[in-house]
Structures are given as C-alpha cells and as structure tokens.
C-alpha cells in the first residue's frame, strides 16, 4: 500500500514527537471520514512507539476497563497499570508515565466524549494545566467532526479552548492529485475517464486504496463499480447501508428519503419537502440533524450572501461524492441491490451516467478555480486574486460558477452548456441570458462571461460571442490544460505496510 501527498503531515508529526522533551505537546488532527487520518497515525506509530485508543459510544466504565487491559500489554518502568475509575484518573496516569520520558498517545474519535461523558473535557483540561509543563506527553487527538472542533477548540466558553499547540488538517485529494496517483500506477486511462471516476469517488483516499488493492488502475468505470460495489461481498457493497442503520434509529425512512431527494437534484427546502411529502416546517429538524450532527449534508448559499442567517436561498447538498452516488442510484433501488440484480442496475446506471457526470462538473470547476488559482490556465481565464468561488441563484435562474476578486473588483460568470453538437447563435443567446438576469449583482465590478462547452461553437455563434463579449472554452481542453499546468509527476509517495 502507498500513502500519497501526506509526507509533510507525517514529517510534522515526527518532528513534534522528537521535540516532546521537557514539556508536553497537544496536537489536534482533523479531517473528514475516509480522508486517511487513521492510516497516517498508524504510519506515525510505526516510527514512534505509542498507545492508540478509539473512543466509542459504549459506556465509560467499559471503555476504561478495556484501556486498562490494553495498557498492561506495554512495559512502563516503575508503573503499575490501575483499573481507572474515571477519565480524570486516566488522564492523570498518562502524565504520570510521561514524567521521565516522552510518551506518544493517540486518542481517535475524540468527539465521542461529548456523547458518553462531556465532563471528560474538564478533566483533561485540569490534568493538562497541572502537569503538561512537568511531563513529556505527546498527545494527539483525532476527530472527523469539524463542528465539534470549532465548538470545543475555538470557543472561549469551552474548557478545551486553545489547549492544543499543534493543528493538522487532512483534506481530500484534489483532481490533479488523483490523476497523479493513476499515472504513478501506470494507468492508461484518459483524463476524461479519471474525471468520470472522480465524479463517483471524489478525493477520499480510501477509495483509491481499494482500487490499488484490487489492481483496478487500468479498468473502466463499469468494471471498477462491479469489483467494489456490484458483486456479493464487495468492499463497498454494504458500507453505507450499515453506516446508516447504525447512524439512524427513529425516522430512518424520512432521513433516507431526504438524502435520496437531494441526490436526485432537489436541493431547495420546498422541493425536498414536496418530494418527501412532509411540511417544510417539519423538514427543518431533519435537515439540521443531517447537517450539524451527522454531517452528511451541507447548506450552500449564493456567493454574494453577506448574512447566511437571514438568507432564504440556501440549498442542500450531500458532502461525500460516493454517498451522493449511492443515494442517487443504489438506495432508490435497494431491493434489486439486496437481491443481487447487479447487471440490471448497471444497465440503468450506464444509461444515466453521462447526465449524472455532467450535473456534477460544475462542482469540479468551482473546486478548480478555488484550488488552482495560481495555475497559468486559470490566470489566463481570470488574472486576478480570487477571494470567493461559488454560484448565484434566485427563484428561477442560476449561474453555476461565479469567481470573485474583491481587491480587483472583478467577477467571472460561467455556465456549462454540454450538448454534443457545436453551439449555434440561438444556443449561445439562450445560455447567456442567465448572465444578464444578474446584471445588478456586483454592479460596480468589471464582468467577464464564459460558456463551457463540449464541442465549441459554430461560425455564426463565434461572431455573436465576440459581439456580446462572451468567451467560450471546450471542457476537455480546460481539463487537459489544467492537468498540464498542475500535475507534479515527481510527487512523493510514501511506501507503508498495512
């Protein structure tokens, strides 16, 4: 197994461990599920001996018993491993065993303390304030809950406010990172094929670990889906189903129906409520649970929104790419899936896949403007410092890609028009009308207009574009130019043992 694009984070963790002498260190490691946090920590612990704990949702009493038994497998000089009566006892013990030598301790799923024993945060703070300067504990806590992190580590009301002196955030792979991974594994897939895969799996490392394990670097999308999803005992076959069963109790059907509606493109509250057949007033609590507690969805606002608490134009999207795919194609057909009618399902998915990929391309292009703004091709399209990237919409109209430079007072409006034949004058005029319906937005900014096409425009449309000051680019040219600008073929890959 290989670990990609994490060499800086691993080096930082190693440096913190080496510098834990004469004092303690507290590192907060944050990243969404499946982004590779545990893999990184395991690699760190192979080079730096230490203890690893995961906080689950079972009782504190049982977990403390388990931890006590686990610690007895370690040899600590002059240390007796007690049966811990409280989390305070446990934290005190960690500092005790680190009084004469550095000790590495990792606590994963740290946010679960909030469920089982919130008082543990106060106990940790007391122990830290009392002993951290006189011991050599290198404590690393890991969480996937960003909302929890903000409430507990960034809020002055929390006992954990600024307790950490180190912070590491793991982010998913970017599109160009994924292309590097395929090229490093001698894949012959085209950029378009890799983008198609990225549409399904996004940038979460777990999925590329599975592609490597099953040696799928040169397989087409249908074969990859068969191997990872649509076959008995496939590694991703029941992952989401089990997650959802564990995550939801009462109201399962409503939650699942909401997620299906969002994945199908119903992103406004009124449309979701109508699709699920519940009143909008009842929908709010379910959306709050899915967004704030379970973090399966996110609410997005028009890029020009100044006060999100007052905006009525929020739209909801599923965070994880594969989860969106699941709720778009698998969950609505779960009976066939459970009956093993995989070929039948793959035929249906194949018929709708191009439309699905096209509907997701706006997300990628917004990501690209955000992540690759120093790329020469992005600079060519918008040669200003980028401060915001998003979309704008009203009740009827939408501009999919809006790129804003507040210092330059400039804005780029872009929409995708992905028909197979070149656009004619009528097509261009129809597509560009969306831009001019937002003419009063950013009224004192200079504006650029861009149509992203599949096969360009005909001669008549080209003249019309010049007249209307519209630019056009072919989407394949856009992606290939981006790849040539950004892909680092010498990117470092760390070999690890799993």
Buried (B, 14 or more C-beta within 10 A) or exposed (E): EBBBBBEEBBEBBBEBBEEBEEEBBBBBBBBBBBBBBBBBBBBBBEEBEBBBBBBBEEEBEEBBEBBBEEBEEEEBEEBEBEEBEBBBBBBBBBBBBBBEEBBBBBBBBBBBBBEBBEEBBBBBBBBBEEBBEEBBBBBBBBBBBBEBBEBBBEEEEBBBEEBBEBEBBBBBBBBBBBBBBBBBBEBEBEBEBBBBBBBBBBBBBBBBBBBBEBEBBEBEBBEBBBBBBBEEEBBBBBBBBEBBEEBBEEEEEBBBBBBBBBBBEBBBBEBBBBBBEBEEEEBEEBBEBBBEEBBBBBBBBBBBBEEEEEEEBBBBEBBBBBBBBBBBBBBBBEEBBEEEBBEBBBEEBEEEBEEBBBBBBBBBBBBBBBBBBEBEBBBEBBEBEBEBBBBBBEEEEBBBBBBBBBEBEBBBBBBBBBEEEBBBBEBBBEBBEBBEBBEEBBEEBEBBBBBBBBBBBBEBBBEBBEEEEBBBBBBBEBBBBBBEBBBEEEBEBBEBEE
